[in-house]
């Protein structure tokens, strides 16, 4: 029923709605001893929707920081294609501008949080999101730094 209700929402809105709905179901079912299997299933679904939120947040940050094209180019580039600098917008000036923009984001990461994150009902779920997001952001930083240098 929740999935049908959320089917017309955007990806981040749907994931937020589903996390909140599943969390409410989980807290209600947790009162009963015979629901362990259902609780486990609900937890897996919550985690899957949190993964979707994390991916959406990563895309949001890369897009707003002007790094989406660069990140995708770095991920898809093969050495036999020649130097990255031959690709459009991958010259040193463009990369320096993009990296400066990303550095500004890293100095104030709250400036690029999706609004949907404000609607997560559970403090625990919110903490899990930000803990995983912190690791994802670290990974993005490493990929951009080491591929760039």
C-alpha positions as CSV (number, residue, x, y, z in Angstrom):
1,X,0.0,0.0,0.0
2,X,2.8,2.4,0.8
3,X,4.5,1.7,-2.5
4,X,1.4,2.5,-4.4
5,X,1.0,5.8,-2.4
6,X,4.5,6.8,-3.2
7,X,4.6,5.7,-6.8
8,X,4.0,9.2,-8.2
9,X,6.7,10.8,-6.2
10,X,10.2,11.6,-7.3
11,X,13.0,9.2,-6.2
12,X,14.1,11.1,-3.1
13,X,10.6,11.9,-2.0
14,X,9.5,8.3,-2.5
15,X,12.6,7.0,-0.5
16,X,11.9,9.4,2.3
17,X,8.2,8.5,2.4
18,X,9.0,4.8,2.3
19,X,11.6,5.0,5.1
20,X,9.2,6.9,7.3
21,X,6.3,4.5,6.6
22,X,8.4,1.4,7.1
23,X,9.9,2.8,10.3
24,X,6.4,3.5,11.7
25,X,5.3,0.0,10.9
26,X,8.5,-1.4,12.5
27,X,8.0,0.5,15.7
28,X,4.4,-0.6,15.9
29,X,5.2,-4.3,15.2
30,X,8.1,-4.2,17.7
31,X,5.6,-4.3,20.5
32,X,4.8,-7.9,19.7
33,X,7.0,-10.9,20.3
34,X,6.0,-12.9,17.3
35,X,7.0,-10.3,14.7
36,X,10.8,-10.9,14.6
37,X,10.9,-12.0,10.9
38,X,8.7,-9.1,9.8
39,X,10.9,-6.7,11.8
40,X,14.0,-8.0,10.0
41,X,12.3,-7.7,6.6
42,X,11.2,-4.1,7.4
43,X,14.8,-3.2,8.5
44,X,16.1,-4.5,5.1
45,X,13.6,-2.5,3.3
46,X,14.4,0.6,5.3
47,X,18.1,0.1,4.5
48,X,17.4,-0.3,0.8
49,X,15.5,3.0,0.8
50,X,18.3,4.7,2.8
51,X,20.7,3.5,0.1
52,X,18.5,5.2,-2.5
53,X,18.5,8.4,-0.4
54,X,22.3,8.3,-0.2
55,X,22.6,7.8,-4.0
56,X,20.2,10.7,-4.5
57,X,22.2,12.9,-2.1
58,X,25.5,12.0,-3.9
59,X,23.9,12.9,-7.2
60,X,22.5,16.2,-5.8
61,X,25.9,17.2,-4.4
62,X,27.8,16.4,-7.6
63,X,25.3,18.2,-9.7
64,X,25.1,21.3,-7.5
65,X,28.9,21.4,-7.1
66,X,29.3,21.1,-10.9
67,X,31.1,17.8,-10.6
68,X,28.6,15.4,-12.2
69,X,30.2,15.4,-15.6
70,X,33.7,15.1,-14.2
71,X,32.9,12.3,-11.8
72,X,31.1,10.3,-14.5
73,X,34.1,10.9,-16.9
74,X,36.5,9.7,-14.2
75,X,34.4,6.6,-13.6
76,X,34.0,5.6,-17.2
77,X,37.5,6.6,-18.5
78,X,39.8,3.8,-19.7
79,X,43.5,4.4,-20.2
80,X,43.4,3.4,-23.8
81,X,41.2,6.4,-24.5
82,X,44.1,8.7,-23.9
83,X,44.5,11.5,-21.4
84,X,41.5,12.8,-19.5
85,X,42.5,16.3,-20.5
86,X,41.4,15.5,-24.1
87,X,37.8,15.2,-23.0
88,X,35.6,18.4,-23.0
89,X,35.6,20.3,-19.7
90,X,38.4,18.1,-18.4
91,X,41.2,20.7,-19.0
92,X,43.2,21.9,-16.0
93,X,41.3,25.2,-15.6
94,X,37.9,23.6,-15.6
95,X,39.0,21.0,-13.1
96,X,40.5,23.6,-10.8
97,X,37.3,25.6,-10.8
98,X,35.2,22.4,-10.1
99,X,37.6,21.3,-7.4
100,X,37.4,24.7,-5.7
101,X,33.7,24.5,-5.8
102,X,33.8,21.1,-4.2
103,X,36.2,22.3,-1.6
104,X,33.7,25.1,-0.7
105,X,31.1,22.4,-0.3
106,X,33.3,20.4,1.9
107,X,33.9,23.4,4.2
108,X,30.1,23.7,4.7
109,X,28.5,20.4,3.8
110,X,25.1,21.3,5.2
111,X,24.7,23.8,2.4
112,X,23.9,21.1,-0.1
113,X,21.6,18.7,1.8
114,X,18.4,17.6,0.1
115,X,15.3,19.1,1.7
116,X,13.8,15.6,2.0
117,X,16.3,14.7,4.7
118,X,14.6,17.2,7.0
119,X,11.5,15.0,6.9
120,X,13.0,11.8,8.2
121,X,11.0,11.0,11.3
122,X,13.4,8.8,13.2
123,X,16.5,10.3,14.8
124,X,18.1,6.8,14.6
125,X,17.4,6.5,10.9
126,X,18.7,10.1,10.4
127,X,21.9,9.2,12.3
128,X,22.4,6.1,10.1
129,X,21.9,8.1,7.0
130,X,24.5,10.7,8.0
131,X,27.0,8.1,9.1
132,X,26.8,6.3,5.8
133,X,26.7,9.6,3.9
134,X,29.9,10.7,5.6
135,X,31.7,7.5,4.2
136,X,30.2,8.1,0.8
137,X,31.4,11.7,0.8
138,X,34.8,10.5,1.8
139,X,34.8,8.0,-1.1
140,X,33.7,10.8,-3.6
141,X,36.5,13.0,-2.3
142,X,39.1,10.3,-2.7
143,X,38.0,9.5,-6.2
144,X,38.0,13.1,-7.3
145,X,41.3,13.9,-5.6
146,X,43.3,10.9,-6.7
147,X,42.0,10.8,-10.3
148,X,42.5,14.6,-10.6
149,X,46.1,14.5,-9.3
